[in-house]
């Protein structure tokens, strides 16, 4: 998980949990607080109270009507002859032509009045005290409660408050998240660039440089340190390559000088002896020694010339079984003291290689194996398939390779063996590489050195 992802995960965990708890507590408190002043309960109570008030008013009317009919109440009589003196309520009732009328009076409507038209045109008025808060005040209270209910239904306080709270919390959270993501990008950008730069360095690109950061924070200091390190590595690599090349040529020059001196010393001694002796037999022997040493010097110079040349390769399909059998057959007469074993892959094993280069590689390996095996030794040649590649292996029963020799096995050098050039394995490896294969050392079964050439396998589909 990247550092940016970790920072964002920490932020989410640190904010979502408290935010969720805050919302849960807030909403529950809001629900609880609104429950105590619930408009739904107020609506129910006001409707019940209104129905109760109507029922009470109707019973009061029925009661005053019955009591008036049986004479339990004494009416106030308004004679028709005095109608000019009637109060407004009485006059209005008389003009309406209604047989009876009820109306409330008093400051709070706590008095019920019952007007009855008499056959002779007189008006009798009955009155009774209702008791309680009064119908007018009750109607006002009911109307006020209904107004509260209607206003709450229009605005829906609960839903608006909850939605507002959720919107505010979401806005704060998103703003915080966006800010943290921006901060995470700013923090991790130098780290990502540093990671890419280190990958380039690891791949060998010492010329990579990072853009310097602004300010004096840790990221800028790290980038500056990386650039200084890259510059130093590039300079050190160039110095190391130069020194390595110089050291290699110095070592090669020392060994070459040693070998040339080994050949010139006998020549010098022979020439000094020729000045003192005039023996024809010695003269012939001296001439032969000088000729051999000069031929050795020529071979060394020719070998270095061949090693410096760039031979062209022309790979083509060939039968490695036949080629190995041919090379061993040519070497057997030159080394009768060595026993040769040949094990070939079944059928025809075909590989892609340059015939001339491959012959040179096998000749070099067989010659080295015969010299290492010595009198009564064994050399084994075999062909087989190794990881979809054609393998040609040469093993000997000699003393094997020392640890020091294995470290510089394919490095060009000067051989201290009589007649050796020191470039055989280097030339052989180059020939295998130019043919598209490789030459490698492995642990053989005869106890000595073991080498195998691995070449691209040619199947029947490729002709």
C-alpha positions as CSV (number, residue, x, y, z in Angstrom):
1,X,0.0,0.0,0.0
2,X,1.4,3.4,-1.0
3,X,2.0,6.2,1.5
4,X,-0.7,8.3,-0.1
5,X,-3.2,5.5,0.3
6,X,-2.2,5.0,3.9
7,X,-2.6,8.7,4.7
8,X,-6.1,8.7,3.1
9,X,-7.1,5.5,5.0
10,X,-6.0,7.0,8.3
11,X,-7.9,10.2,7.6
12,X,-11.1,8.2,6.7
13,X,-10.8,6.1,9.8
14,X,-10.1,9.1,12.0
15,X,-13.0,11.2,10.6
16,X,-15.7,8.8,9.6
17,X,-16.0,7.1,13.0
18,X,-16.4,10.3,15.0
19,X,-18.5,11.8,12.3
20,X,-20.9,8.8,12.3
21,X,-21.1,8.9,16.0
22,X,-21.8,12.6,16.0
23,X,-24.6,12.2,13.5
24,X,-26.1,9.3,15.3
25,X,-26.1,11.2,18.7
26,X,-27.4,14.4,17.0
27,X,-30.2,12.8,15.2
28,X,-31.3,10.8,18.2
29,X,-31.2,14.0,20.4
30,X,-33.2,15.8,17.7
31,X,-35.8,13.1,17.5
32,X,-36.1,13.0,21.3
33,X,-36.4,16.8,21.6
34,X,-39.0,17.0,18.9
35,X,-41.0,14.2,20.5
36,X,-41.7,16.4,23.4
37,X,-43.4,19.0,21.2
38,X,-44.7,16.8,18.6
39,X,-47.1,18.6,16.1
40,X,-48.8,15.2,15.4
41,X,-49.8,14.9,19.1
42,X,-50.9,18.5,19.1
43,X,-53.0,18.0,16.0
44,X,-54.6,15.0,17.6
45,X,-55.3,16.8,20.9
46,X,-56.8,19.8,19.1
47,X,-59.1,17.7,17.0
48,X,-60.3,15.8,20.1
49,X,-60.8,19.1,22.0
50,X,-62.7,20.5,19.1
51,X,-65.0,17.5,19.0
52,X,-65.4,17.6,22.7
53,X,-66.3,21.3,22.6
54,X,-68.9,20.8,19.9
55,X,-70.5,18.0,21.9
56,X,-70.5,20.0,25.1
57,X,-72.1,23.0,23.3
58,X,-74.7,20.8,21.7
59,X,-75.6,19.2,25.1
60,X,-75.8,22.7,26.6
61,X,-78.2,23.8,23.9
62,X,-80.4,20.7,24.4
63,X,-80.4,21.2,28.2
64,X,-81.4,24.8,28.0
65,X,-84.1,24.0,25.5
66,X,-85.6,21.2,27.7
67,X,-85.4,23.3,30.9
68,X,-87.1,26.2,29.1
69,X,-89.9,23.9,27.8
70,X,-90.7,22.5,31.2
71,X,-90.5,25.9,32.9
72,X,-87.3,25.3,35.0
73,X,-85.9,28.6,33.7
74,X,-87.5,31.9,33.9
75,X,-87.2,33.8,30.6
76,X,-86.6,37.5,30.1
77,X,-89.6,38.7,28.0
78,X,-89.4,41.2,25.3
79,X,-92.9,42.5,24.3
80,X,-93.6,43.2,20.7
81,X,-95.0,46.6,21.6
82,X,-91.5,47.6,23.0
83,X,-89.4,46.4,20.1
84,X,-88.0,49.8,19.6
85,X,-86.2,49.3,22.9
86,X,-85.0,45.8,22.1
87,X,-81.2,45.1,22.2
88,X,-79.5,44.5,18.9
89,X,-79.4,40.7,19.3
90,X,-83.2,40.6,20.0
91,X,-84.0,42.8,17.1
92,X,-81.8,40.9,14.7
93,X,-83.4,37.6,15.8
94,X,-86.9,39.0,15.3
95,X,-86.0,40.2,11.9
96,X,-84.6,36.9,10.8
97,X,-88.0,35.1,11.2
98,X,-86.2,32.1,12.9
99,X,-88.3,30.3,15.5
100,X,-85.3,29.9,17.9
101,X,-81.7,30.9,18.1
102,X,-78.6,30.2,20.3
103,X,-75.7,32.5,20.9
104,X,-72.9,33.0,23.4
105,X,-72.2,36.0,25.5
106,X,-69.7,37.1,28.1
107,X,-66.1,38.0,27.9
108,X,-64.9,34.4,27.3
109,X,-68.2,33.1,25.8
110,X,-69.1,31.3,29.1
111,X,-72.8,32.2,28.9
112,X,-75.3,30.5,26.6
113,X,-78.4,32.4,25.4
114,X,-81.6,30.8,24.0
115,X,-84.1,33.0,22.1
116,X,-87.6,31.7,21.3
117,X,-90.2,33.4,19.2
118,X,-93.7,33.4,20.8
119,X,-97.0,33.1,18.8
120,X,-98.0,36.7,19.7
121,X,-94.7,38.1,18.4
122,X,-93.0,38.4,21.8
123,X,-89.4,37.2,22.3
124,X,-88.4,35.1,25.3
125,X,-84.7,35.0,26.2
126,X,-83.3,32.2,28.4
127,X,-79.7,32.3,29.7
128,X,-77.4,29.8,31.5
129,X,-73.8,29.9,32.7
130,X,-71.7,27.2,31.0
131,X,-68.7,27.1,33.4
132,X,-65.1,26.3,32.5
133,X,-62.9,28.4,30.4
134,X,-65.7,29.5,28.1
135,X,-66.5,28.5,24.5
136,X,-64.9,31.6,22.9
137,X,-61.6,31.1,24.7
138,X,-61.7,27.4,23.9
139,X,-62.2,28.1,20.2
140,X,-59.3,30.5,20.2
141,X,-57.0,28.0,21.8
142,X,-58.1,25.3,19.3
143,X,-57.5,27.7,16.4
144,X,-54.0,28.6,17.7
145,X,-53.1,24.9,18.0
146,X,-54.4,24.3,14.4
147,X,-52.3,27.1,13.2
148,X,-49.2,25.6,14.7
149,X,-50.0,22.2,13.2
150,X,-50.5,23.7,9.7
151,X,-47.3,25.7,9.9
152,X,-45.3,22.7,11.0
153,X,-46.8,20.7,8.1
154,X,-45.8,23.4,5.6
155,X,-42.2,23.7,6.7
156,X,-41.6,20.2,8.1
157,X,-39.1,21.3,10.8
158,X,-37.7,17.8,11.5
159,X,-36.8,16.9,7.9
160,X,-35.4,20.3,7.2
161,X,-33.2,20.2,10.3
162,X,-31.9,16.7,9.6
163,X,-31.2,17.4,6.0
164,X,-29.4,20.6,6.9
165,X,-27.3,18.8,9.4
166,X,-26.4,16.0,6.9
167,X,-25.6,18.5,4.2
168,X,-23.4,20.5,6.5
169,X,-21.5,17.5,7.8
170,X,-21.1,16.1,4.2
171,X,-19.7,19.5,3.0
172,X,-17.2,19.6,5.8
173,X,-16.1,16.1,5.3
174,X,-15.7,16.4,1.5
175,X,-13.7,19.7,1.9
176,X,-11.5,18.0,4.5
177,X,-11.0,15.0,2.3
178,X,-10.1,17.1,-0.8
179,X,-7.6,19.1,1.3
180,X,-6.0,15.9,2.7
181,X,-5.7,14.3,-0.8
182,X,-4.0,17.5,-2.0
183,X,-1.6,17.4,0.9
184,X,-0.9,13.7,0.4
185,X,-0.1,14.3,-3.3
186,X,2.3,17.2,-2.4
187,X,4.0,15.0,0.2
188,X,4.3,11.8,-1.8
189,X,5.3,13.4,-5.2
190,X,9.0,13.8,-4.2
191,X,9.0,10.2,-2.9
192,X,7.6,8.9,-6.1
193,X,10.2,10.8,-8.1
194,X,12.9,9.6,-5.8
195,X,11.7,6.0,-6.2
196,X,11.8,6.3,-10.0
197,X,15.3,7.9,-9.8
198,X,16.5,5.0,-7.6
199,X,15.1,2.5,-10.1
200,X,17.0,4.3,-12.9
201,X,20.2,4.2,-10.8
202,X,19.7,0.5,-10.1
203,X,19.4,-0.2,-13.8
204,X,22.7,1.6,-14.5
205,X,21.5,5.0,-15.7
206,X,23.8,7.2,-13.6
207,X,22.9,10.3,-15.6
208,X,19.4,10.6,-14.1
209,X,18.6,13.8,-12.1
210,X,15.6,14.9,-10.2
211,X,14.1,18.4,-10.4
212,X,15.1,20.3,-7.2
213,X,12.3,21.1,-4.9
214,X,11.4,24.5,-3.4
215,X,12.0,25.4,0.2
216,X,14.3,23.7,2.8
217,X,12.1,20.8,3.9
218,X,13.1,17.2,4.1
219,X,11.9,16.4,0.6
220,X,14.0,19.1,-1.0
221,X,17.0,18.0,1.0
222,X,16.5,14.3,0.0
223,X,16.3,15.3,-3.7
224,X,19.4,17.4,-3.4
225,X,21.2,14.5,-1.7
226,X,20.1,12.1,-4.4
227,X,21.4,14.4,-7.2
228,X,24.7,14.7,-5.4
229,X,24.9,10.9,-5.1
230,X,24.0,10.4,-8.8
231,X,26.8,12.8,-9.8
232,X,29.3,11.1,-7.6
233,X,28.3,7.6,-8.8
234,X,28.6,8.7,-12.5
235,X,32.0,10.2,-11.9
236,X,33.2,7.2,-9.9
237,X,31.9,4.8,-12.6
238,X,33.9,6.6,-15.3
239,X,37.0,6.5,-13.1
240,X,36.4,2.9,-12.3
241,X,36.0,1.9,-15.9
242,X,39.1,3.8,-16.9
243,X,41.1,2.3,-14.0
244,X,39.8,-1.2,-14.7
245,X,40.8,-0.9,-18.4
246,X,44.2,0.4,-17.5
247,X,44.7,-2.4,-14.9
248,X,43.6,-5.0,-17.4
249,X,46.0,-3.8,-20.0
250,X,48.8,-3.5,-17.4
251,X,48.3,-7.1,-16.3
252,X,48.1,-8.2,-19.9
253,X,51.3,-6.3,-20.8
254,X,53.2,-7.7,-17.8
255,X,52.2,-11.3,-18.7
256,X,53.0,-10.6,-22.4
257,X,56.4,-9.2,-21.5
258,X,57.0,-12.2,-19.3
259,X,56.2,-14.6,-22.1
260,X,58.2,-12.7,-24.7
261,X,61.1,-12.6,-22.2
262,X,60.8,-16.3,-21.7
263,X,61.2,-16.8,-25.5
264,X,64.0,-14.2,-25.9
265,X,66.1,-15.6,-23.0
266,X,67.0,-18.9,-24.8
267,X,67.7,-17.0,-28.0
268,X,70.1,-14.7,-26.2
269,X,71.8,-17.6,-24.5
270,X,72.2,-19.6,-27.7
271,X,73.6,-16.6,-29.6
272,X,76.1,-16.0,-26.8
273,X,77.1,-19.7,-26.9
274,X,77.5,-19.5,-30.7
275,X,80.3,-16.9,-30.2
276,X,82.3,-19.3,-28.2
277,X,81.6,-22.7,-29.9
278,X,82.0,-23.7,-33.5
279,X,80.5,-27.2,-33.2
280,X,78.4,-28.0,-36.3
281,X,76.1,-30.3,-34.3
282,X,75.6,-27.6,-31.7
283,X,75.0,-25.0,-34.4
284,X,72.2,-27.1,-35.9
285,X,70.6,-27.6,-32.5
286,X,70.9,-23.9,-31.7
287,X,69.3,-23.0,-35.0
288,X,66.4,-25.4,-34.2
289,X,65.9,-23.8,-30.8
290,X,65.9,-20.3,-32.2
291,X,63.4,-21.3,-34.9
292,X,61.1,-22.8,-32.3
293,X,61.1,-19.8,-30.1
294,X,60.5,-17.4,-33.0
295,X,57.6,-19.6,-34.1
296,X,56.2,-19.4,-30.5
297,X,56.4,-15.6,-30.6
298,X,54.7,-15.5,-34.0
299,X,51.9,-17.7,-32.6
300,X,51.4,-15.4,-29.7
301,X,51.2,-12.3,-31.9
302,X,48.9,-14.1,-34.3
303,X,46.6,-15.2,-31.4
304,X,46.3,-11.6,-30.1
305,X,45.6,-10.4,-33.7
306,X,42.8,-13.0,-34.1
307,X,41.4,-12.1,-30.7
308,X,41.3,-8.4,-31.6
309,X,39.6,-9.1,-35.0
310,X,35.8,-9.1,-35.3
311,X,34.9,-12.3,-37.2
312,X,31.6,-12.4,-39.1
313,X,29.2,-15.2,-38.1
314,X,26.8,-17.1,-40.5
315,X,24.6,-19.3,-38.4
316,X,22.9,-22.2,-40.2
317,X,21.3,-25.5,-39.3
318,X,23.8,-28.3,-38.7
319,X,24.0,-31.7,-37.2
320,X,25.9,-31.4,-33.9
321,X,26.2,-35.2,-33.5
322,X,28.1,-35.5,-36.7
323,X,30.2,-32.4,-36.0
324,X,31.3,-33.7,-32.5
325,X,32.1,-37.2,-33.8
326,X,34.2,-35.6,-36.6
327,X,36.2,-33.4,-34.1
328,X,36.9,-36.3,-31.8
329,X,38.0,-38.5,-34.7
330,X,40.5,-35.9,-35.8
331,X,41.9,-35.5,-32.2
332,X,42.3,-39.2,-31.4
333,X,45.5,-39.8,-33.5
334,X,47.2,-36.7,-32.0
335,X,46.6,-38.0,-28.4
336,X,46.8,-41.8,-28.4
337,X,47.5,-41.7,-24.7
338,X,44.0,-40.4,-24.0
339,X,40.8,-42.5,-24.1
340,X,37.9,-40.9,-25.8
341,X,34.2,-41.6,-25.0
342,X,31.4,-40.4,-27.2
343,X,27.7,-40.4,-26.3
344,X,25.3,-38.9,-28.8
345,X,21.7,-37.8,-28.5
346,X,19.3,-40.2,-30.3
347,X,18.4,-39.4,-33.8
348,X,19.6,-36.3,-35.5
349,X,20.2,-33.3,-33.2
350,X,20.2,-30.1,-35.2
351,X,21.2,-26.7,-33.9
352,X,21.7,-23.2,-35.4
353,X,25.4,-22.2,-35.4
354,X,28.3,-21.0,-37.6
355,X,30.1,-24.2,-38.7
356,X,33.6,-22.7,-38.7
357,X,33.2,-20.9,-35.4
358,X,31.7,-24.1,-33.8
359,X,34.5,-26.2,-35.1
360,X,37.0,-23.8,-33.5
361,X,35.2,-23.9,-30.2
362,X,35.1,-27.7,-30.1
363,X,38.8,-28.0,-31.2
364,X,39.8,-25.7,-28.4
365,X,37.8,-27.6,-25.8
366,X,39.0,-31.0,-26.9
367,X,42.6,-29.9,-27.0
368,X,42.4,-28.4,-23.5
369,X,40.7,-31.6,-22.2
370,X,43.4,-33.9,-23.8
371,X,46.2,-31.8,-22.2
372,X,44.4,-31.8,-18.8
373,X,43.7,-35.5,-18.9
374,X,47.3,-36.5,-19.7
375,X,48.7,-40.0,-20.0
376,X,46.0,-42.6,-19.3
377,X,43.3,-40.0,-18.9
378,X,39.8,-39.9,-20.3
379,X,37.9,-37.3,-22.4
380,X,34.1,-37.6,-22.8
381,X,32.1,-35.9,-25.5
382,X,28.3,-36.1,-25.5
383,X,25.3,-34.3,-27.0
384,X,21.8,-33.9,-25.5
385,X,19.0,-31.4,-25.1
386,X,19.1,-28.9,-22.2
387,X,16.1,-26.6,-21.6
388,X,15.0,-26.6,-25.3
389,X,18.6,-26.0,-26.5
390,X,21.2,-28.3,-28.1
391,X,24.0,-29.0,-25.7
392,X,27.6,-30.2,-26.6
393,X,29.5,-31.2,-23.5
394,X,33.3,-31.9,-23.2
395,X,34.6,-33.4,-19.9
396,X,38.0,-34.6,-18.8
397,X,39.5,-36.6,-15.9
398,X,42.2,-34.1,-15.2
399,X,42.9,-32.2,-11.9
400,X,40.1,-29.7,-12.6
401,X,40.1,-25.9,-12.2
402,X,41.2,-24.1,-9.1
403,X,39.0,-21.5,-7.5
404,X,41.2,-18.7,-8.8
405,X,41.0,-20.0,-12.3
406,X,37.2,-20.2,-12.2
407,X,36.9,-16.6,-11.2
408,X,38.6,-15.4,-14.5
409,X,37.7,-18.4,-16.6
410,X,36.7,-16.6,-19.8
411,X,38.9,-13.4,-19.3
412,X,41.6,-12.9,-21.9
413,X,45.0,-13.5,-20.4
414,X,48.5,-14.9,-21.0
415,X,49.0,-18.6,-20.5
416,X,52.0,-20.0,-18.8
417,X,51.6,-23.4,-20.4
418,X,54.0,-24.5,-23.0
419,X,52.6,-23.5,-26.4
420,X,49.5,-21.9,-24.7
421,X,48.1,-18.5,-25.7
422,X,45.8,-17.8,-22.8
423,X,43.0,-16.7,-25.1
424,X,41.5,-20.1,-26.1
425,X,38.4,-20.0,-23.8
426,X,37.8,-16.3,-24.5
427,X,37.9,-16.9,-28.2
428,X,35.7,-20.1,-27.7
429,X,33.1,-18.1,-25.7
430,X,33.0,-15.4,-28.3
431,X,32.5,-18.0,-31.0
432,X,29.6,-19.5,-29.1
433,X,28.0,-16.1,-28.5
434,X,28.3,-15.1,-32.2
435,X,26.5,-18.3,-33.1
436,X,23.6,-17.3,-30.8
437,X,24.5,-19.7,-28.0
438,X,26.7,-19.6,-24.9
439,X,29.7,-21.5,-23.4
440,X,29.5,-22.4,-19.7
441,X,31.4,-24.4,-17.1
442,X,29.7,-27.1,-15.0
443,X,30.5,-29.9,-12.6
444,X,31.2,-33.0,-14.7
445,X,31.3,-36.7,-13.8
446,X,34.9,-37.5,-14.6
447,X,36.3,-35.2,-11.8
448,X,38.1,-32.7,-14.0
449,X,37.0,-29.7,-16.0
450,X,33.7,-29.8,-17.9
451,X,32.4,-27.3,-20.4
452,X,29.2,-27.3,-22.6
453,X,28.1,-25.3,-25.6
454,X,24.4,-24.4,-25.6
455,X,23.0,-23.6,-29.0
456,X,19.5,-22.7,-30.4
457,X,17.7,-25.9,-31.2
458,X,16.4,-26.4,-34.7
459,X,13.2,-28.4,-34.9
460,X,11.8,-30.3,-37.9
461,X,9.4,-27.4,-38.6
462,X,12.4,-25.2,-39.4
463,X,13.8,-27.6,-41.9
